[in-house]
Amino acid sequence: MAADKTIAALAALLRRRGVAIEEGRRVVGLVQDEDGLDLRFAGGGALRAQNAVVTAGSWTGRLLPRLAPRLK
């Protein structure tokens, strides 16, 4: 199965279930509290979420150093 088709199908399924997918937006701030996350985007705008999926690949540990020990 082609990876691009798999990702497109998964994204479509998640959107149908009410998940917001922010593609191509650079996150410049992420603050977690007891109720969830506040994400701030380059160029303005923000999003409040209960969960977030970081898809930075091998850069994830550098971008979110607190998560680095869990990524191994």
Disulfide bonds with the S-S distance in Angstrom:
none
